[in-house]
Amino acid sequence: MDLILYAALFFMVLTTLVLLRNRFEFTSIASVDEDTISDKKVSICIPARNEEANIRKCVESVLAQSYSNLEVLVLDDQSEDNTPHILASLAEKDSRLRVLNGTPKPENWLGKPWACHQISKSASGEYLIFVDADVWLEPNNVQNAVSALKTTDALTVWPQQVVHSFWEKLIVPTVYFSLLTLLPSVYVRRSPRWMPSFLRPILNPKFVAACGQFIAFNKNAYQHIGGHVRVKSEVVEDMELARALKNSGRTLTMFHGQNSVYCRMYTSYQEIWSGFQKNFLAGFGNVFEFLFMGVLHFLFFLFPVFTLVNAILSEDLKLALISATVLILFTIQRFILHQWFGWSKTIALLHPFAVLWFQALGITCLYNKVFSRNTSWKGRPV
């Protein structure tokens, strides 16, 4: 028991240092004056399937960009709701908007990569910016991204997640918690300096992250890695695009979208469960890594709760102090994160419940894999 708690304490100290490092190095895209921006054409690519609740806000924010030389391509991916009618009304008002009608998905493709691939074939810009339909932008976002793309082959932005319901506040920030306590953001762009050169081909692909809600490319880099054809059957296509960039020697830079890029991922508990279920297992390299991280999270985030209760009941001061220190450290981590991104600080106290929720999700994903049960998203199997 003591060994596990000391390991948990070491882990919390290490991840706290990673988070503090990211607090300084994980930045938003630098703002630039419009006069300093090139006039190269930008293609904003938006796949949309059954997005009647989001698509108007998304497209209007893109059309309101201060960057002038852009085209907006929205692919209606065989929507069954009011999405096509909303897009038609928007296209009537602004000629920069082109609405593409998606064709049926081939058997060996997943829905989002297929939609993005279709858009890319129609895009004529020197820069491609893929934006999800539930994202909206501040007016200077594209011009800042274009400026950043002068020094990197691609970039990705983790949006400021807008959360309203209790379950959104508890679950959605946990994704950012895991990202920013485990991965120094600068390693997405470059190799760790402490890493021996002979290990880089093996370990470099582990230091990748990307958010498909906003990912932008120089077109030649996108074509060089094979575009979305490269990731046609990948559930987490954004991570695989990032890995393809790194493996090919191209650079990807990661930013946060605080006060510039916004997203509300889900609006109900059922959406949260289904949305995370579709890609939770696929987000890990393999089942072994998935199981390892599940056990690690149980031992480091949940086990100290039980040992603290046991220590109090048995009046074991040493055990109580170590357990409480572990709990305090990961609560402070989440508090820092919530302060940073403007989320409810009270929810930071409930982090063990978020971990417990993901444990239940992980068990469900494993059950589905073992018994070959398909999950679905927006009416399609994943």
C-alpha positions in Angstrom: 0.0 0.0 0.0 2.8 2.4 0.9 4.6 1.7 -2.3 1.5 2.6 -4.4 1.0 5.8 -2.5 4.6 6.9 -2.9 4.4 6.1 -6.6 1.2 8.2 -6.8 2.9 11.0 -4.9 5.8 11.0 -7.3 3.4 10.9 -10.3 1.5 13.9 -8.9 4.7 15.9 -8.4 5.8 15.1 -11.9 2.5 15.9 -13.6 2.2 19.1 -11.6 5.5 20.2 -13.0 4.4 19.3 -16.6 1.2 21.4 -16.0 3.1 24.4 -14.7 5.4 24.2 -17.7 2.5 24.1 -20.1 0.9 27.0 -18.3 3.8 29.1 -19.7 4.6 27.3 -23.0 1.1 26.3 -24.2 0.0 29.6 -25.7 -2.7 31.0 -28.0 -1.7 32.0 -31.5 0.0 35.4 -31.5 -2.2 38.3 -32.7 -0.9 40.1 -35.7 -1.8 43.2 -37.6 -3.8 42.7 -40.8 -1.3 44.8 -42.7 1.5 42.2 -42.1 -0.5 39.2 -43.4 0.1 37.7 -46.9 -2.8 37.5 -49.3 -2.5 33.8 -50.0 -5.9 32.1 -50.4 -7.3 30.2 -47.4 -9.8 27.4 -47.7 -12.0 26.9 -44.6 -13.2 23.3 -44.7 -16.2 22.4 -42.6 -17.8 18.9 -42.6 -21.4 18.9 -41.4 -23.8 16.1 -40.7 -27.0 16.8 -38.9 -25.7 20.1 -37.5 -28.8 22.3 -37.6 -28.1 23.4 -34.0 -24.6 24.6 -34.7 -23.9 25.3 -38.4 -25.3 28.8 -38.7 -23.1 30.1 -35.8 -20.1 28.3 -37.2 -20.4 29.5 -40.7 -21.3 33.1 -39.8 -18.2 33.4 -37.6 -16.0 32.1 -40.4 -17.6 34.5 -43.0 -17.0 37.4 -40.5 -13.2 36.9 -40.5 -11.0 39.9 -41.0 -8.8 37.9 -43.5 -10.2 38.8 -46.9 -8.9 36.1 -49.3 -10.8 33.1 -48.2 -13.3 30.6 -49.4 -15.6 28.6 -47.1 -16.4 25.1 -48.1 -19.1 23.2 -46.2 -19.8 19.6 -47.0 -23.4 18.6 -46.2 -22.7 15.0 -45.3 -26.1 13.5 -46.2 -27.8 15.4 -43.3 -31.2 14.3 -42.3 -32.2 17.5 -40.4 -32.5 21.1 -41.4 -28.7 21.6 -42.1 -29.1 21.8 -45.9 -31.7 24.5 -45.7 -29.7 26.6 -43.3 -26.6 26.3 -45.6 -28.6 27.2 -48.7 -29.9 30.4 -47.0 -26.4 31.4 -45.9 -24.9 30.7 -49.4 -27.5 33.0 -50.9 -26.1 35.9 -48.8 -22.4 35.4 -49.4 -20.7 34.1 -52.5 -17.6 33.0 -50.6 -19.6 30.1 -49.2 -19.8 27.0 -51.3 -22.0 24.1 -50.2 -20.9 20.7 -51.3 -23.2 17.7 -51.4 -21.5 14.7 -49.9 -21.5 11.3 -51.7 -22.1 8.0 -50.0 -19.2 6.8 -47.8 -17.1 3.9 -49.3 -17.0 0.8 -47.1 -13.3 1.3 -46.1 -13.8 4.9 -45.0 -15.1 6.4 -41.8 -17.5 9.3 -42.1 -15.4 12.3 -41.0 -12.2 11.5 -42.9 -14.4 10.9 -46.0 -16.1 14.2 -45.6 -12.8 16.1 -45.1 -11.3 14.3 -48.1 -14.1 15.4 -50.3 -13.8 19.0 -49.2 -10.0 18.9 -49.7 -10.4 17.9 -53.4 -12.5 21.1 -54.0 -10.3 23.4 -52.0 -8.2 25.9 -54.0 -6.4 27.7 -51.1 -2.7 27.5 -50.3 -3.7 27.0 -46.7 -6.4 24.5 -45.5 -8.1 25.0 -42.2 -10.4 22.2 -41.1 -13.0 23.4 -38.6 -15.8 21.3 -36.9 -19.3 22.5 -37.3 -19.7 23.0 -33.5 -16.8 25.5 -33.5 -17.0 29.3 -33.8 -14.2 31.8 -34.2 -13.3 35.3 -33.2 -12.9 37.6 -36.3 -9.0 37.8 -36.3 -8.5 34.0 -35.9 -7.7 33.1 -39.6 -5.3 36.0 -40.1 -3.4 34.9 -36.9 -3.4 31.3 -38.1 -2.0 32.3 -41.5 0.8 34.2 -39.9 1.6 31.2 -37.7 1.7 28.9 -40.7 4.7 30.8 -42.1 6.8 29.0 -39.4 5.2 25.6 -39.2 3.8 23.1 -41.6 0.6 22.7 -39.7 -1.0 23.8 -36.5 -3.8 22.7 -34.3 -5.9 24.7 -31.8 -7.6 23.2 -28.7 -10.7 25.4 -28.4 -12.0 27.0 -25.3 -14.6 24.5 -24.4 -18.0 26.0 -23.5 -19.7 23.9 -20.8 -23.1 24.5 -19.2 -24.6 21.4 -17.7 -23.1 19.5 -14.7 -21.9 16.6 -16.8 -20.2 18.9 -19.4 -18.4 20.7 -16.6 -17.2 17.5 -15.0 -16.3 15.4 -18.0 -15.1 17.7 -20.9 -12.3 19.5 -18.9 -10.9 16.0 -18.0 -9.6 15.7 -21.6 -7.6 18.9 -21.2 -6.4 17.7 -17.7 -5.0 14.5 -19.2 -3.4 16.4 -22.1 -1.7 19.1 -20.1 -0.5 17.1 -17.2 1.0 14.3 -19.3 2.4 16.0 -22.4 4.7 19.1 -22.5 3.1 20.9 -25.4 6.4 22.0 -26.9 7.3 18.3 -27.6 4.5 18.2 -30.2 6.7 20.4 -32.4 10.2 19.2 -31.4 11.8 16.2 -29.8 12.7 16.4 -26.1 16.3 17.5 -25.8 16.9 14.8 -23.2 15.9 12.1 -25.6 18.9 10.1 -27.1 19.0 10.3 -30.8 18.7 6.5 -31.2 15.4 6.5 -29.4 13.8 9.3 -31.3 12.4 7.2 -34.2 10.7 4.9 -31.5 9.5 7.5 -29.0 8.8 10.6 -31.2 5.5 9.3 -32.4 4.4 9.1 -28.7 4.8 12.8 -28.3 1.9 13.8 -30.6 -1.5 15.5 -30.0 -3.9 17.3 -32.2 -7.5 18.5 -32.0 -9.6 17.9 -35.1 -12.0 20.7 -34.1 -9.4 23.1 -35.6 -6.4 21.9 -37.6 -4.7 23.9 -40.3 -2.1 22.9 -42.9 0.1 24.4 -45.6 -1.4 22.6 -48.5 1.8 21.1 -49.7 2.4 19.5 -46.2 -1.2 18.2 -46.3 -0.6 16.6 -49.7 2.8 15.3 -48.7 1.4 13.1 -45.9 -1.5 11.9 -48.1 -4.2 14.1 -46.6 -7.2 12.3 -45.2 -6.7 9.3 -47.4 -3.8 8.5 -45.0 -6.3 8.3 -42.1 -9.4 7.1 -43.9 -10.3 4.3 -41.4 -9.1 6.1 -38.2 -11.6 7.1 -35.5 -9.1 9.6 -34.1 -8.0 10.9 -37.4 -6.6 14.1 -35.9 -4.0 12.2 -33.9 -3.1 10.1 -36.9 -2.6 13.2 -39.0 -0.3 14.6 -36.3 1.6 11.3 -36.2 1.9 11.3 -40.0 3.3 14.9 -40.0 5.9 14.0 -37.3 6.9 10.8 -39.0 7.5 12.6 -42.3 9.7 15.3 -40.7 7.1 18.0 -41.0 6.3 20.3 -38.1 3.0 20.6 -36.1 2.6 23.4 -33.5 -0.1 23.2 -30.8 -2.0 26.2 -29.4 -4.9 26.8 -27.1 -7.9 28.8 -28.3 -8.7 30.7 -25.2 -10.7 33.8 -26.2 -10.3 33.0 -29.9 -11.7 29.6 -30.8 -14.7 28.2 -29.1 -16.6 24.9 -29.1 -19.4 23.3 -27.3 -18.8 19.6 -27.9 -22.0 18.1 -26.3 -25.2 19.4 -24.8 -26.6 16.4 -23.0 -25.4 13.4 -21.0 -26.3 11.0 -23.7 -24.3 12.9 -26.2 -21.3 13.0 -23.8 -21.5 9.2 -23.3 -21.9 8.4 -27.0 -19.3 10.9 -28.1 -16.6 9.7 -25.8 -17.5 6.1 -26.3 -16.9 6.3 -30.1 -13.2 7.2 -29.8 -12.1 6.5 -26.2 -10.4 3.2 -26.9 -9.1 4.3 -30.3 -7.3 7.2 -28.6 -4.7 4.8 -27.2 -2.0 3.1 -29.2 -3.2 -0.4 -28.3 -5.3 -2.3 -25.8 -2.3 -2.8 -23.5 -1.7 1.0 -23.2 -5.5 1.4 -22.6 -5.5 -1.1 -19.8 -2.2 0.3 -18.3 -3.6 3.8 -18.2 -6.9 2.6 -16.7 -5.0 0.8 -13.9 -2.7 3.8 -13.4 -5.7 6.2 -13.0 -7.4 3.9 -10.6 -4.3 3.5 -8.4 -3.2 7.2 -8.5 -6.6 9.0 -8.4 -9.1 6.6 -6.8 -7.0 4.4 -4.5 -5.8 7.3 -2.4 -9.4 8.2 -1.6 -9.9 4.7 0.0 -6.6 4.8 1.8 -7.4 8.2 3.3 -10.7 6.9 4.7 -8.9 3.8 6.0 -6.2 5.9 7.6 -8.7 8.1 9.3 -10.6 5.1 10.7 -7.4 3.4 11.8 -5.8 6.7 13.0 -2.7 6.1 10.8 -1.2 9.6 10.6 1.5 8.8 8.1 -0.9 7.1 5.7 -3.4 9.9 6.1 -0.8 12.6 5.2 0.5 10.8 2.1 -3.1 10.1 0.9 -4.2 13.6 1.5 -1.2 15.1 -0.2 -1.9 13.1 -3.4 -5.6 14.2 -3.3 -4.6 17.8 -2.7 -2.1 17.8 -5.6 -4.4 16.6 -8.3 -7.2 18.9 -7.0 -4.7 21.8 -7.3 -3.9 20.6 -10.8 -7.5 20.7 -11.8 -8.1 24.0 -10.1 -5.2 25.5 -12.1 -6.8 24.2 -15.3 -10.3 25.5 -14.4 -8.8 28.9 -13.5 -6.9 29.0 -16.8 -9.8 28.1 -19.1 -12.6 29.8 -17.1 -14.4 26.7 -15.9 -16.2 26.3 -12.6 -13.6 25.9 -9.9 -16.0 24.0 -7.6 -16.0 21.1 -10.1 -12.3 20.8 -9.6 -13.1 19.2 -6.2 -14.9 16.4 -8.0 -12.1 15.0 -10.1 -12.3 11.5 -8.6 -15.8 11.2 -9.8 -14.7 12.2 -13.4 -12.0 9.4 -13.2 -14.6 7.0 -12.0 -16.9 7.9 -14.9 -14.0 7.3 -17.4 -13.3 3.9 -15.7 -16.9 2.9 -16.4 -16.6 4.2 -19.9 -13.4 2.2 -20.4 -15.1 -1.0 -19.2 -17.9 -0.4 -21.6 -15.5 0.1 -24.5 -13.6 -3.1 -23.7 -16.9 -5.0 -23.5 -18.0 -3.7 -26.9 -14.6 -4.7 -28.4 -14.6 -8.2 -26.9 -18.1 -8.9 -28.0 -17.8 -7.0 -31.3 -20.5 -4.5 -30.5 -20.5 -1.5 -32.8 -21.0 2.0 -31.5 -22.7 4.7 -33.6 -22.5 8.4 -34.0 -25.0 10.5 -35.9 -26.7 7.5 -37.3 -23.6 5.7 -38.6 -21.6 2.8 -37.1 -18.1 3.7 -35.9 
